[in-house]
């Protein structure tokens, strides 16, 4: 599996992860991608293990919290579900600068949503912190008869960008938990474990002249 992207390129030392009042690390994950790719459905499936057939367009940004434990570390995942319509683009992009990770979605039954991934990647590179982590997510894998984007196409694009890749189905739940858990685990290992290994304990994780890591960016 590819390592997640470093959107800024070059050598980047990880930022500190913020710790909440209850001793859980706060991790901000943004859902981005074209409208109707199923971003809200993925969040609901992960957060509540439910799927609704009622389509509701996200206006601006919606927000949910989910407490998880990743390799023994309590983490509070803040799931920011952003609107995909162009008219909300400037609003949602204002949230990019605070993100720790992105789930960049496309619909495997919608070719334009896949073609637009490059534009979303450009926005992330321009506006997001240089050490954020990304997963490329091909959603609606249950619509096999309507598929127009092959699994290999998605995987190859993810490899080109140097990001993790998952195909998911919010309808069936396939790979949804695994995708979010994988992204959170990557963030935990890089932003907590590596920094603690450098001797920075407690809430000062990520601070001080740590080892910098070169991470891939194509384009």
C-alpha positions in Angstrom: 0.0 0.0 0.0 1.3 3.5 -0.9 2.3 5.9 1.7 0.0 9.0 2.0 0.9 12.1 0.2 2.9 15.0 1.4 1.1 17.8 -0.4 3.9 20.3 -0.1 6.7 18.1 -1.3 10.2 18.2 0.0 11.1 17.5 3.6 8.5 18.2 6.2 8.5 17.7 10.0 5.1 16.7 11.4 3.0 19.2 13.4 1.9 18.5 16.9 -1.4 16.7 17.3 -3.7 18.7 19.6 -4.8 16.9 22.8 -8.3 17.3 24.1 -9.5 17.8 27.6 -10.2 14.1 28.1 -6.7 13.0 27.0 -7.7 12.0 23.5 -5.7 13.3 20.5 -7.9 15.4 18.2 -7.6 14.5 14.5 -9.4 16.6 11.9 -10.4 14.6 8.7 -12.0 16.4 5.8 -14.3 14.6 3.2 -13.8 16.2 -0.2 -14.8 15.4 -3.7 -17.6 16.1 -6.2 -21.2 16.3 -5.1 -23.2 13.0 -5.0 -20.1 10.8 -4.5 -21.5 9.6 -1.2 -19.3 11.5 1.2 -22.1 12.0 3.7 -23.1 8.4 3.4 -19.6 7.3 4.2 -19.5 9.4 7.3 -22.8 8.1 8.5 -21.8 4.5 7.9 -18.6 5.0 9.8 -20.1 7.0 12.6 -23.4 5.3 13.2 -23.2 2.2 11.0 -26.4 3.2 9.1 -27.2 3.9 5.5 -30.0 6.2 4.3 -31.6 6.1 0.8 -32.7 9.7 1.3 -30.4 12.0 -0.6 -29.6 15.2 1.3 -27.2 17.7 -0.3 -24.6 19.0 2.1 -24.7 22.8 2.4 -21.3 24.2 3.2 -19.8 21.9 5.8 -21.3 19.4 8.2 -19.5 18.0 11.3 -19.4 14.8 13.4 -17.3 13.5 16.2 -16.3 9.9 16.7 -14.1 8.5 19.5 -11.8 5.6 18.5 -8.8 3.9 19.9 -5.9 3.4 17.4 -3.2 1.1 18.6 -4.0 1.9 22.2 -4.1 5.7 21.6 -7.5 7.4 22.2 -8.3 9.6 19.3 -11.2 11.9 18.7 -11.9 12.0 15.0 -13.5 15.2 13.8 -15.2 14.3 10.5 -15.8 17.4 8.4 -18.2 16.6 5.5 -17.8 19.3 2.9 -20.1 20.2 0.0 -18.9 19.3 -3.4 -20.7 21.9 -5.5 -18.6 24.5 -7.1 -20.6 27.4 -5.5 -19.4 26.2 -2.1 -15.8 25.6 -3.1 -14.4 28.8 -1.6 -16.2 28.2 1.7 -15.2 24.6 2.1 -11.6 25.3 1.2 -11.3 27.6 4.2 -11.3 24.4 6.3 -8.3 22.9 4.5 -5.7 24.7 6.5 -6.7 22.9 9.8 -6.9 19.4 8.4 -4.8 16.5 9.5 -6.1 14.2 6.8 -8.3 14.1 3.7 -10.6 11.4 2.3 -10.8 12.4 -1.4 -13.9 10.7 -2.9 -15.1 9.9 -6.4 -18.0 7.7 -7.6 -16.9 4.6 -9.5 -20.1 5.0 -11.6 -19.4 8.6 -12.5 -16.5 9.3 -14.7 -16.4 13.1 -14.3 -16.1 12.7 -10.5 -12.9 10.7 -11.1 -11.6 13.1 -13.7 -12.0 15.9 -11.2 -9.7 14.3 -8.6 -6.8 16.2 -10.1 -8.5 19.5 -9.4 -9.2 18.5 -5.8 -5.6 17.4 -5.4 -4.5 20.8 -6.7 -6.8 22.5 -4.1 -5.4 20.4 -1.3 -1.8 21.1 -2.3 -2.5 24.8 -2.5 -4.5 25.2 0.7 -3.7 22.3 3.1 -0.9 21.9 5.6 2.2 20.4 4.0 2.2 17.3 6.2 -1.4 16.2 5.8 -2.3 12.6 4.9 -4.7 11.6 2.1 -6.7 8.6 1.1 -8.2 8.3 -2.4 -11.6 6.6 -2.1 -13.6 5.1 -5.0 -17.1 4.9 -3.5 -20.2 3.0 -4.6 -18.3 -0.2 -5.4 -21.6 -2.0 -5.0 -22.8 -0.5 -8.3 -20.7 -3.0 -10.3 -23.0 -3.1 -13.3 -22.8 0.7 -13.6 -19.1 1.0 -13.0 -17.2 3.2 -15.4 -14.0 3.7 -13.4 -11.9 0.5 -13.0 -10.3 -0.5 -9.8 -6.9 -0.4 -11.5 -7.5 3.1 -12.7 -8.1 4.3 -9.2 -5.1 2.4 -7.8 -2.8 3.7 -10.5 -3.8 7.3 -9.8 -3.3 6.8 -6.1 0.1 5.3 -6.8 0.9 8.3 -9.0 0.1 10.7 -6.2 1.6 8.5 -3.5 -1.6 8.1 -1.5 -3.5 5.3 0.0 -6.4 3.8 -2.1 -9.6 2.2 -1.1 -12.8 1.2 -2.9 -15.8 1.4 -0.6 -19.5 1.0 -0.4 -21.4 3.1 2.0 -24.5 1.0 1.2 -22.9 -2.4 2.2 -20.3 -1.0 4.5 -17.5 -2.6 2.6 -14.1 -1.2 3.5 -15.5 1.9 5.2 -14.2 1.2 8.7 -10.9 0.0 7.2 -10.4 3.1 5.2 -11.0 5.5 8.1 -9.0 3.4 10.5 -6.1 3.2 8.0 -5.9 6.9 7.7 -6.1 7.5 11.4 -3.4 4.8 12.0 -1.1 6.6 9.5 -1.6 9.9 11.2 -1.1 8.3 14.7 2.1 6.6 13.7 3.6 9.6 12.0 2.4 12.4 14.3 2.6 10.6 17.6 4.8 7.5 17.5 7.7 9.1 15.5 7.7 12.2 17.5 7.6 10.4 20.8 10.5 8.3 19.6 12.5 11.5 19.2 12.0 12.2 22.9 9.2 14.7 22.9 6.7 13.5 25.5 3.3 14.6 26.6 1.4 17.3 24.8 4.5 18.7 23.1 4.4 15.8 20.6 5.7 16.9 17.2 7.7 19.8 18.6 11.4 20.4 18.4 14.0 19.5 15.8 12.7 16.2 14.7 13.7 14.0 11.9 12.2 15.2 8.6 10.8 12.8 6.0 10.6 13.2 2.3 7.2 12.1 1.1 6.0 11.7 -2.5 4.1 14.2 -4.7 3.5 13.8 -8.4 2.5 16.7 -10.5 
